Amino acid sequence: MTDATLTSTLAAATRTALDRRDGGAELQIGDDDLKLERPRNRDHGDWASNIAMRFAKRVGTNPRELANEIAEALRAEPSVKAVEVAGPGFINITLDEAAAGALALEIVEAGEKFGNGAQLAGRNINLEFVSANPTGPIHLGGARWAAVGDSLARVLRAAGAEVTREYYFNDHGAQIDRFANSLLAAHLGEPTPEDGYGGDYIHEIAAEVAAAHPEALAAAETREAQQEVFRKYGVEQMFGEIKQKLHEFRVDFDVFFHEDSVHEDGSVERAVERLRALGNIFDDEGAVWLRSTDFGDDKDRVIIRSNGEPTYFAGDIGYYLNKRDRGFDECLYMLGADHHGYVGRMMAMAQAFGDTANEHMQILIGQMVNLVRDGQPVRMSKRAGTIVTLDDLMDAVGVDAARYALVRSSTNSTIDIDLDLLVSRTNDNPVYYVQYAHARTRAVNRNASEHGIDGANFDPATLTHETENELLGQLREFPRIVGIAALEREPHRVARYLEDLAAAYNRWYDNCRVIPQGDDPVEAVHSSRYVLNEAASQVLRNGLTLVGVDAPERM
């Protein structure tokens, strides 16, 4: 019996019990109501539900009375061994051993699709992340969003959504001017401008542009013309390097959206017209304003200055409307910690278009990342000058360890990454611990195959050891964890789940043999354990894929 089957059975039993009561037929049973939990004490069953306590008051009945009715209906399900009502109305469910063990074969047959769901089916989501200005290498904050954003895209797709990974390419504004001026200064042998960018990479790019485009520089007769050469080709060079490093980090985008385009294709003008038609634009002292205070912002915002120049916020407005006009139901922005104060105006802008904040527009704010080595902070990148970059992190620990370390913590928390720990081959290193568990499943597979053991004689009723029950319980949780991670936009839940699964697998490995000892015959239990091993392997591999980390065959 799968988790989905048990949940459906619980829903049907609850529906029948509610329909017998006044007003019960009108009540909707949602996903939150049907959540099953693992009891802390496994003597209390395989699964527990508080659904009777959630509905009893609404239909004017005692929770235990409602729980008993639901329990009675559940007992009629052949795969359910026992159902008990405890406390004020908890329903504890014990599955038949064969029904519980059958999950192992279901996982193997489902393969890489196990864990996929339909929680977000029909939703078209634009996920914008990283979007670092092409003025330097990706720093640690951008690296965190690269790992988290890519993993979130994978999780959202596993939950049934259509997802477009988008990079907002900032090639418009003062930062690009400062970048081009810094390249020109490096080319001319001048000191870095006071408001410019430093680091070896500036000199490298300046030299590469000069070597590749000598004719363009020779034709540039003024400093301004030379700066334009470095703007055009320097940004192109820097962004090419950014895309290459992200690709090496297993992060690729479906769309690279140029900021200039919202000013060139009329998106800003259309946005102003749309907002004006909705009554949310006003003119004052020659400037065009958004009535953002009507939607919770702390002040109204200028869109077009009195000199006719658009503000930075004008680009945001044009860009959001562009996304919605492209057919996206949800526009999910992943912003750095320094953008926290920007959330209010962005949500107000979405509402001014008639959209719903935190639905059509969603914003995630990521916190800082700190690196530690030998117990001391790592602060300096020679190439970038004053920051640690994605490249530095990959060089230090590799792609797998870097991605896993950046994904496994909630984005709401600042994280300290211990470089020494991430290169260690110990169980204290979480990525090594999970990857080693997968490699162990493959070693078991190879050894079993050498002894002629496969899943041909699979009998789920033979999986009776307490560690097998625990492992099956963990495996059953995977689709639910993926669904929650998608709905809550929290891919770190998958990584933490994998660590729990690896622990359960290791306890099973220590207690249950897939290969018989000595001259003992091969029995059905060995075939069944072979299938359970393959199921654990599949779920570890599926989970690692969702966080963008390899599942090694050997370590």
C-alpha positions in Angstrom: 0.0 0.0 0.0 1.5 3.3 -1.0 1.2 6.5 0.9 -1.2 7.9 -1.7 -3.4 4.8 -1.4 -3.5 5.0 2.4 -4.3 8.7 2.2 -7.1 8.1 -0.2 -8.5 5.4 2.1 -8.4 7.8 5.0 -10.1 10.5 3.0 -12.9 8.1 2.0 -13.4 6.9 5.5 -13.5 10.5 6.8 -15.9 11.6 4.1 -18.3 8.8 5.0 -18.2 9.8 8.7 -18.7 13.5 8.0 -21.5 13.0 5.6 -23.5 11.3 8.4 -23.5 14.6 10.4 -25.3 17.9 10.0 -23.1 20.2 7.9 -20.5 17.6 7.3 -21.3 17.1 3.6 -20.3 20.7 2.9 -16.9 20.4 4.5 -13.8 20.1 2.3 -11.1 17.7 3.2 -7.7 19.2 2.3 -4.2 17.9 1.9 -3.2 19.3 5.4 -6.1 17.4 7.0 -4.8 14.1 5.4 -1.2 14.3 6.5 0.0 11.1 8.1 2.8 11.1 10.7 5.1 8.5 12.0 4.4 7.8 15.7 7.4 8.4 18.0 6.7 5.0 19.6 6.5 2.4 16.8 4.5 0.2 19.1 1.7 2.7 18.4 1.6 1.7 14.7 3.1 2.6 11.4 1.1 5.9 10.9 -0.9 8.3 12.9 -3.6 10.8 11.9 -5.3 13.7 13.8 -8.0 14.1 11.2 -10.9 13.4 13.6 -9.7 16.2 16.0 -9.5 18.6 13.0 -13.2 18.1 12.1 -15.0 17.1 15.3 -15.8 20.6 16.5 -17.0 21.7 13.1 -19.7 19.0 13.0 -20.5 19.2 16.7 -19.3 15.8 17.8 -16.7 14.2 20.2 -13.3 13.7 18.5 -13.0 10.1 19.8 -16.5 9.3 18.6 -15.6 10.6 15.1 -12.2 8.8 15.3 -13.8 5.5 16.1 -16.1 5.7 13.1 -13.1 6.5 10.8 -11.1 3.7 12.4 -13.9 1.2 11.8 -14.0 2.0 8.1 -10.2 1.7 7.9 -10.2 -1.7 9.4 -12.2 -3.0 6.4 -9.2 -2.2 4.2 -7.3 -5.6 3.5 -3.9 -4.0 3.7 -4.5 -2.5 7.2 -3.6 -4.9 10.0 -4.9 -2.9 12.9 -6.3 0.6 13.8 -6.5 2.0 17.3 -7.9 5.2 18.7 -5.7 6.9 21.3 -5.9 9.9 23.5 -8.3 12.6 22.6 -8.8 11.2 19.1 -5.6 10.2 17.4 -5.9 7.3 14.9 -3.0 4.9 14.9 -2.7 2.7 11.9 -0.7 -0.5 11.5 -0.3 -2.0 8.1 -0.1 -5.7 7.2 3.5 -6.7 6.9 3.0 -7.7 3.3 1.3 -4.4 2.4 4.1 -2.5 4.1 6.8 -4.5 2.4 5.2 -4.3 -1.0 6.3 -0.7 -1.1 9.8 -1.8 -1.9 8.8 -3.4 -5.2 6.6 -0.4 -6.0 9.6 1.9 -5.7 11.8 -0.3 -7.9 9.1 -0.4 -10.5 8.5 3.3 -10.4 12.3 4.0 -10.7 13.2 7.7 -11.1 9.6 8.7 -11.1 9.1 7.6 -7.5 8.6 10.8 -5.4 6.9 12.7 -8.2 3.5 14.1 -7.5 0.8 16.4 -8.9 0.6 19.0 -6.1 1.5 21.8 -8.6 0.1 20.2 -11.8 -1.1 22.9 -14.2 1.0 25.7 -12.6 3.4 27.6 -14.9 6.1 29.1 -12.7 8.8 31.6 -13.7 11.7 31.0 -11.3 14.3 33.8 -11.4 17.5 33.3 -9.5 21.1 34.3 -9.3 20.7 37.2 -11.7 24.1 38.6 -10.6 25.3 41.7 -12.4 27.9 40.9 -15.1 30.5 43.0 -13.3 32.4 40.2 -11.6 32.5 36.5 -10.7 29.6 34.9 -8.9 30.1 35.5 -5.1 29.0 33.2 -2.3 25.6 34.7 -2.0 25.0 34.1 -5.7 26.5 30.6 -5.4 23.9 29.8 -2.7 21.1 31.0 -4.9 22.5 29.0 -7.8 22.4 25.8 -5.8 19.1 26.5 -4.1 17.4 27.9 -7.2 18.3 25.0 -9.4 17.3 22.4 -6.7 14.0 24.3 -6.2 13.3 24.1 -9.9 13.9 20.3 -9.8 11.6 19.9 -6.8 8.8 22.1 -8.4 9.0 20.0 -11.5 8.8 16.8 -9.4 5.6 18.2 -8.0 4.1 18.6 -11.4 4.8 22.3 -12.2 6.0 23.7 -15.5 9.1 25.7 -14.5 11.2 28.2 -16.5 14.6 28.9 -15.0 15.3 32.6 -15.8 18.4 34.8 -15.3 17.7 38.6 -15.3 20.7 40.0 -17.1 21.5 43.5 -15.8 23.1 45.2 -18.8 21.6 48.6 -18.0 22.6 51.3 -15.5 25.3 52.8 -13.3 27.0 49.5 -12.2 27.7 48.6 -15.8 29.2 52.1 -16.3 31.5 51.6 -13.4 32.5 48.1 -14.7 33.4 49.5 -18.1 35.3 52.4 -16.6 37.3 49.9 -14.4 38.2 47.9 -17.4 39.3 50.9 -19.3 41.4 52.1 -16.3 43.1 48.7 -16.1 43.8 48.8 -19.9 45.4 52.2 -19.5 47.4 51.3 -16.5 45.5 53.7 -14.3 44.5 53.0 -10.6 41.1 51.5 -10.0 38.5 54.2 -10.0 37.2 55.1 -6.5 33.8 53.7 -7.3 35.1 50.9 -9.6 35.8 47.2 -9.4 39.1 45.7 -8.3 40.7 42.3 -8.5 42.8 40.4 -10.9 39.8 39.5 -13.0 39.4 43.1 -14.1 42.9 43.1 -15.6 42.4 39.7 -17.1 39.2 40.8 -18.9 40.6 44.1 -20.0 43.6 42.3 -21.5 41.3 39.8 -23.3 39.1 42.5 -24.7 42.1 44.5 -25.9 43.6 41.4 -27.6 40.4 40.4 -29.2 39.2 43.8 -30.5 42.2 46.0 -31.3 40.5 47.6 -34.3 37.6 48.7 -32.2 39.9 50.3 -29.7 42.0 51.9 -32.3 38.9 53.5 -33.9 37.7 54.8 -30.6 39.1 58.4 -30.6 37.8 59.5 -27.2 37.8 58.0 -23.7 34.0 57.7 -23.8 34.3 55.7 -27.1 36.9 53.5 -25.6 34.8 52.9 -22.5 31.9 51.9 -24.8 34.2 49.2 -26.4 34.9 47.8 -22.9 31.3 48.0 -22.0 30.2 46.0 -25.0 32.9 43.4 -25.1 33.8 43.3 -21.4 30.2 42.6 -20.3 30.0 39.9 -23.0 33.2 38.4 -21.7 32.2 38.5 -18.1 28.8 37.1 -18.7 30.2 34.3 -20.8 32.5 33.4 -17.8 29.5 33.5 -15.4 27.4 31.2 -17.6 30.4 28.8 -17.9 31.0 28.6 -14.1 27.3 28.1 -13.5 27.2 25.3 -16.0 30.2 23.7 -14.3 28.1 24.0 -11.1 25.3 22.1 -12.9 23.1 25.1 -13.2 21.7 26.1 -16.6 18.9 28.5 -17.5 16.1 28.3 -19.9 15.9 32.1 -20.4 18.5 34.9 -20.2 16.4 38.1 -20.0 18.2 41.3 -20.8 17.1 44.3 -18.6 17.6 46.6 -21.6 14.7 44.8 -23.4 12.0 46.1 -21.1 13.0 49.6 -22.0 13.4 48.9 -25.7 10.3 46.7 -26.4 7.8 49.0 -24.7 7.2 46.9 -21.6 7.6 49.9 -19.3 5.2 52.0 -21.3 2.6 49.2 -21.4 3.0 48.7 -17.7 2.4 52.4 -17.0 -0.7 52.4 -19.3 -2.1 49.3 -17.6 -1.6 50.8 -14.1 -3.0 54.1 -15.2 -6.1 52.4 -16.6 -6.5 50.7 -13.2 -6.3 54.1 -11.4 -3.1 53.3 -9.7 -0.9 55.9 -11.4 -0.7 59.7 -10.7 1.4 62.6 -12.0 3.0 65.1 -9.7 5.6 67.8 -10.5 6.2 66.3 -13.9 7.0 62.8 -12.6 4.9 59.6 -12.9 4.1 57.8 -9.6 2.7 54.5 -8.5 0.1 54.7 -5.7 2.0 51.9 -3.9 0.8 53.1 -0.4 -2.6 51.9 -1.4 -1.2 48.4 -1.3 0.8 48.5 1.9 4.1 50.1 0.7 5.6 52.7 3.1 5.6 55.4 0.4 4.5 56.0 -3.2 7.1 55.3 -5.8 8.4 57.3 -8.8 8.3 55.3 -12.1 9.3 58.1 -14.5 11.3 61.0 -13.3 10.4 64.6 -14.2 13.2 64.6 -16.8 11.6 61.7 -18.6 14.1 59.1 -17.4 12.7 55.8 -16.0 13.7 54.8 -12.5 15.2 51.3 -11.6 11.7 50.5 -10.3 10.3 51.2 -13.7 12.3 48.3 -15.1 10.9 46.0 -12.3 7.4 47.0 -13.2 7.9 46.4 -16.9 9.7 43.1 -16.2 6.9 41.8 -14.0 4.2 42.6 -16.5 6.4 41.0 -19.2 6.4 37.7 -17.2 2.7 37.7 -16.6 2.1 38.5 -20.3 4.3 35.5 -21.1 1.7 33.3 -19.4 3.3 32.6 -16.0 0.9 31.9 -13.1 3.6 32.5 -10.5 6.6 34.7 -10.6 9.1 33.5 -8.0 12.0 35.9 -7.3 15.0 34.8 -5.3 16.8 37.8 -3.9 19.8 38.4 -1.7 19.7 39.6 1.9 20.4 43.2 0.8 17.1 43.3 -1.0 15.0 42.7 2.1 13.7 46.3 2.0 12.6 45.8 -1.6 9.9 43.3 -0.8 7.2 45.8 0.2 7.3 47.8 -3.0 7.4 44.7 -5.2 4.4 43.2 -3.5 2.5 46.5 -3.8 3.3 46.7 -7.5 1.9 43.2 -8.1 -1.3 44.1 -6.3 -1.5 47.3 -8.3 -1.8 45.1 -11.4 -4.7 43.3 -9.7 -2.6 40.3 -8.7 -2.3 38.6 -5.3 0.8 39.1 -3.3 2.6 35.8 -2.3 0.7 34.0 -5.0 1.3 35.6 -8.4 4.4 37.2 -7.0 6.5 35.3 -4.5 9.9 36.5 -3.1 12.5 34.4 -1.3 15.3 36.2 0.6 18.5 34.4 1.1 20.9 35.0 4.0 24.6 35.2 4.1 27.2 32.4 3.6 30.4 32.2 5.6 33.4 30.0 4.9 35.5 28.5 7.6 38.9 26.7 7.3 41.0 25.6 10.3 38.5 27.3 12.5 39.1 30.7 10.9 36.9 32.7 8.5 38.0 32.6 4.8 37.6 36.1 3.5 39.7 36.8 0.5 39.7 35.7 -3.1 42.9 36.9 -4.9 41.2 36.9 -8.3 38.1 38.8 -7.2 39.9 41.0 -4.7 37.6 41.2 -1.7 35.1 38.4 -2.1 35.0 34.6 -2.1 33.6 33.3 -5.4 31.7 30.3 -6.6 34.9 29.2 -8.4 36.8 29.4 -5.1 34.2 27.1 -3.4 34.2 24.6 -6.2 38.0 24.5 -6.2 38.1 24.0 -2.5 35.5 21.2 -2.0 34.1 20.1 -5.4 30.7 20.6 -7.0 28.9 17.9 -5.0 30.0 19.0 -1.6 29.5 22.7 -2.5 25.9 22.2 -3.8 24.9 20.0 -0.9 26.2 22.3 1.7 24.5 25.3 0.2 21.1 23.5 -0.2 20.8 21.6 3.1 20.0 24.7 5.3 16.9 26.9 5.2 17.4 30.0 3.1 16.2 32.0 6.1 19.3 31.2 8.1 22.9 32.3 7.7 25.2 29.3 7.1 28.8 28.6 8.0 30.5 26.2 5.6 33.4 24.3 7.1 35.7 23.5 4.2 37.7 21.0 6.2 34.6 19.1 7.1 33.3 19.0 3.5 36.5 17.3 2.2 36.6 14.8 5.0 35.6 11.2 4.4 33.7 10.8 7.7 30.1 10.4 8.8 30.2 13.9 10.1 30.4 15.2 6.5 26.7 15.1 5.5 27.2 14.8 1.7 29.8 12.0 2.2 27.4 10.3 4.6 24.5 10.3 2.0 26.7 9.5 -1.0 28.4 6.7 0.9 25.0 5.1 1.7 24.2 5.1 -2.0 27.5 3.6 -2.9 26.9 0.9 -0.2 23.6 0.0 -1.9 25.5 -0.6 -5.1 28.1 -2.7 -3.4 25.3 -4.8 -1.9 23.8 -5.1 -5.4 27.1 -6.3 -6.9 27.7 -8.8 -4.1 24.2 -10.2 -4.3 24.4 -10.6 -8.1 27.6 -12.5 -7.7 25.7 -15.0 -5.4 22.8 -15.3 -7.9 20.4 -13.3 -5.7 17.8 -11.1 -7.4 14.3 -10.0 -6.7 12.6 -13.0 -8.5 11.3 -14.5 -5.2 10.3 -11.3 -3.6 7.9 -11.9 -0.7 7.1 -8.7 1.2 5.7 -10.6 4.2 9.3 -11.7 5.0 10.4 -8.1 5.7 9.7 -8.2 9.4 12.8 -7.0 11.2 12.3 -3.7 13.1 15.0 -2.0 11.0 13.2 -3.1 7.8 10.0 -1.6 9.2 11.9 1.6 9.9 13.5 1.7 6.5 10.2 1.1 4.7 8.7 3.9 6.8 11.4 6.3 5.7 11.1 5.3 2.0 7.3 5.9 2.2 8.0 9.4 3.4 9.8 10.5 0.2 6.9 11.6 -1.9 5.4 13.6 1.0 8.8 15.3 1.6 9.1 16.3 -2.0 5.6 17.6 -2.1 6.1 19.7 1.1 9.5 21.0 -0.2 7.7 22.1 -3.4 4.8 23.8 -1.7 6.9 25.5 0.9 9.7 26.4 -1.5 12.2 24.6 0.8 14.5 22.2 -1.1 16.6 21.8 2.1 13.9 19.4 3.3 15.0 16.9 0.7 18.6 17.0 1.8 17.7 16.6 5.5 15.4 13.7 4.6 18.3 12.0 2.7 20.4 12.1 5.8 17.6 10.4 7.8 17.2 7.8 5.1 20.9 7.1 5.0 20.8 6.6 8.8 17.9 4.2 8.5 19.6 2.3 5.7 22.8 1.9 7.6 21.0 0.5 10.6 19.2 -2.0 8.4 22.5 -2.9 6.7 24.1 -3.6 10.1 21.3 -5.9 11.1 19.9 -7.7 8.0 21.9 -9.7 5.5 21.0 -9.8 1.8 23.5 -12.7 1.3 23.1 -15.8 3.4 25.9 -16.8 5.7 28.2 -19.7 4.9 26.5 -22.5 3.2 23.0 -21.4 4.2 20.5 -21.6 1.3 19.2 -18.5 -0.5 15.6 -18.0 0.7 12.8 -15.6 -0.1 13.9 -13.2 2.6 17.2 -12.7 0.8 15.3 -11.9 -2.5 13.1 -9.5 -0.6 16.0 -7.8 1.1 17.6 -7.4 -2.3 14.5 -5.5 -3.5 14.5 -3.4 -0.4 18.1 -2.6 -1.0 17.3 -1.5 -4.5 14.4 0.6 -3.3 16.6 2.4 -0.8 19.2 2.9 -3.6 16.6 4.4 -5.9 15.2 6.8 -3.4 18.7 8.0 -2.4 19.5 8.5 -6.1 16.2 10.3 -6.8 16.8 12.6 -3.8 20.4 13.4 -4.7 19.2 14.2 -8.2 16.8 16.7 -6.8 19.6 18.6 -5.0 21.9 18.3 -8.1 24.4 16.0 -6.5 25.9 12.8 -8.0 24.9 9.4 -6.7 28.2 7.4 -6.9 28.4 3.7 -7.6 31.7 3.4 -5.6 33.5 5.5 -3.1 
